[in-house]
Amino acid sequence: MERVNRICEHPVWKWHMERLAEYEKDRIFCRHGMEHLLDVARIAYIENLENNRGISKEIIYGAALLHDIGRYLQYTEGIPHEKAGEELALEILKDSGFSEEEQEEILEAVSRHRDKDTKDSSQLAGLIYRADKQSRICCFCSAEPECNWSEEKKNRQIRV
């Protein structure tokens, strides 16, 4: 997991994660910090193992750690975070030692993690899409009544 740790040590990743934490410190709805990123990674990795997808742990964790990296720019500049994240992730992935093929796979997952067309995909983008949604347990959230997620998106049960 050396390359995953390089992501966490990367100055661009750290800077954006610090800004995001500051921006979301008073947010009552789902936050996008390290807990969420690791939840997404773990859920995606479990599905990967259970369904014999064969995607490496480092690729899954890399995509999970980067999928919301552009969120601060969405808040401050109105750029959709999946698009901002794709741009930021490229520099981080290059510096962290991922091959061009791995970079493409992770960048697709970052840029498409909100795309409903990936919902049923067996590829990395589909894993990250589903794990991102499953990581939110709405039935235990005190802010759920004010949440603008549609009923279709809300997780009212723990899913396996």
C-alpha positions as CSV (number, residue, x, y, z in Angstrom):
1,M,0.0,0.0,0.0
2,E,3.0,2.2,-0.5
3,R,1.5,4.2,-3.3
4,V,-1.7,4.7,-1.3
5,N,0.3,6.2,1.5
6,R,2.0,8.5,-1.0
7,I,-1.4,9.8,-1.9
8,C,-2.1,10.6,1.7
9,E,1.3,12.3,2.0
10,H,0.9,14.3,-1.2
11,P,0.8,18.1,-0.6
12,V,-2.0,18.7,-3.1
13,W,-4.2,15.9,-1.5
14,K,-3.4,17.2,2.0
15,W,-4.1,20.8,1.1
16,H,-7.5,20.0,-0.4
17,M,-8.5,17.7,2.5
18,E,-7.6,20.4,5.0
19,R,-9.7,23.0,3.1
20,L,-12.5,20.5,2.8
21,A,-12.5,19.7,6.6
22,E,-12.5,23.4,7.4
23,Y,-15.3,24.1,5.0
24,E,-17.4,21.2,6.3
25,K,-16.7,21.6,10.0
26,D,-20.2,22.9,10.7
27,R,-22.0,20.8,8.1
28,I,-24.9,18.7,9.5
29,F,-25.1,16.5,6.4
30,C,-22.7,13.8,5.3
31,R,-19.1,14.9,5.4
32,H,-16.3,13.9,3.0
33,G,-13.3,13.3,5.3
34,M,-11.0,10.4,5.9
35,E,-13.7,8.3,7.6
36,H,-15.9,8.5,4.5
37,L,-13.0,7.8,2.1
38,L,-11.9,4.7,4.0
39,D,-15.5,3.5,4.3
40,V,-15.8,3.7,0.5
41,A,-12.5,1.9,0.1
42,R,-13.4,-0.9,2.4
43,I,-16.9,-1.4,1.0
44,A,-15.6,-1.4,-2.5
45,Y,-12.8,-3.8,-1.6
46,I,-15.2,-6.2,0.1
47,E,-17.5,-6.2,-2.9
48,N,-14.4,-6.8,-5.1
49,L,-13.4,-9.8,-3.1
50,E,-16.9,-11.2,-2.8
51,N,-17.5,-11.1,-6.5
52,N,-13.9,-12.0,-7.6
53,R,-13.5,-8.8,-9.6
54,G,-9.7,-9.0,-9.4
55,I,-9.1,-5.3,-8.9
56,S,-6.0,-4.6,-6.8
57,K,-6.4,-3.3,-3.3
58,E,-4.1,-0.3,-4.1
59,I,-6.2,0.7,-7.1
60,I,-9.4,0.5,-5.1
61,Y,-8.0,2.5,-2.2
62,G,-6.4,5.0,-4.5
63,A,-9.7,5.7,-6.2
64,A,-11.6,5.9,-2.9
65,L,-9.1,8.4,-1.4
66,L,-9.3,10.6,-4.5
67,H,-13.0,10.4,-5.4
68,D,-14.0,13.5,-3.4
69,I,-10.7,15.4,-3.7
70,G,-12.5,18.1,-5.8
71,R,-15.3,18.7,-3.4
72,Y,-13.7,21.9,-1.9
73,L,-13.6,23.4,-5.4
74,Q,-17.3,22.5,-5.9
75,Y,-18.1,24.5,-2.8
76,T,-15.9,27.5,-3.6
77,E,-15.9,27.6,-7.4
78,G,-19.0,25.7,-8.4
79,I,-17.0,23.1,-10.4
80,P,-18.6,19.7,-10.2
81,H,-16.4,17.8,-7.7
82,E,-16.0,14.8,-9.9
83,K,-14.6,16.9,-12.7
84,A,-12.4,19.0,-10.4
85,G,-11.2,15.8,-8.7
86,E,-10.2,14.2,-12.0
87,E,-7.8,17.0,-12.7
88,L,-6.4,17.1,-9.2
89,A,-6.1,13.3,-9.1
90,L,-3.9,13.1,-12.2
91,E,-1.0,15.0,-10.7
92,I,-1.3,13.1,-7.4
93,L,-1.4,9.7,-9.2
94,K,1.6,10.5,-11.3
95,D,3.6,11.6,-8.3
96,S,2.5,8.5,-6.3
97,G,3.9,6.0,-8.8
98,F,0.7,4.7,-10.5
99,S,1.2,3.5,-14.1
100,E,-0.6,5.3,-17.0
101,E,-3.1,2.4,-17.3
102,E,-3.8,2.5,-13.5
103,Q,-4.1,6.3,-13.7
104,E,-6.7,6.0,-16.4
105,E,-8.7,3.4,-14.4
106,I,-8.7,5.5,-11.3
107,L,-9.4,8.8,-13.1
108,E,-12.5,7.1,-14.7
109,A,-13.7,6.1,-11.3
110,V,-13.2,9.6,-9.9
111,S,-14.9,11.3,-12.8
112,R,-17.8,8.8,-12.9
113,H,-18.5,8.0,-9.2
114,R,-21.7,10.0,-9.5
115,D,-22.8,8.7,-12.9
116,K,-25.8,6.5,-12.7
117,D,-24.7,4.7,-15.8
118,T,-21.9,3.1,-13.7
119,K,-24.3,1.8,-11.1
120,D,-24.3,-1.8,-12.4
121,S,-20.7,-1.8,-13.8
122,S,-18.3,-4.5,-12.6
123,Q,-15.4,-2.1,-13.2
124,L,-13.7,0.1,-10.7
125,A,-16.0,3.0,-11.4
126,G,-19.0,0.9,-10.5
127,L,-17.4,-0.3,-7.3
128,I,-16.7,3.2,-6.2
129,Y,-20.2,4.4,-7.2
130,R,-21.9,1.7,-5.2
131,A,-19.6,2.0,-2.2
132,D,-20.0,5.8,-2.1
133,K,-23.8,5.4,-1.8
134,Q,-23.6,2.4,0.6
135,S,-21.3,4.3,2.9
136,R,-24.1,6.6,3.9
137,I,-26.4,5.1,6.5
138,C,-29.3,7.5,6.4
139,C,-31.4,5.6,8.9
140,F,-29.0,6.6,11.7
141,C,-28.4,10.2,10.6
142,S,-29.9,13.0,12.7
143,A,-29.9,15.3,9.7
144,E,-31.9,12.8,7.5
145,P,-35.2,14.7,7.7
146,E,-33.6,17.8,6.2
147,C,-31.5,15.9,3.6
148,N,-32.2,16.6,0.0
149,W,-31.2,13.1,-1.2
150,S,-34.2,11.4,-3.0
151,E,-35.9,8.5,-1.2
152,E,-34.4,6.3,-3.9
153,K,-30.9,7.2,-2.8
154,K,-31.3,7.1,0.9
155,N,-30.0,4.1,2.7
156,R,-32.7,3.1,5.2
157,Q,-31.1,-0.3,5.9
158,I,-27.7,-1.8,6.3
159,R,-26.9,-3.6,3.1
160,V,-24.6,-6.5,2.5
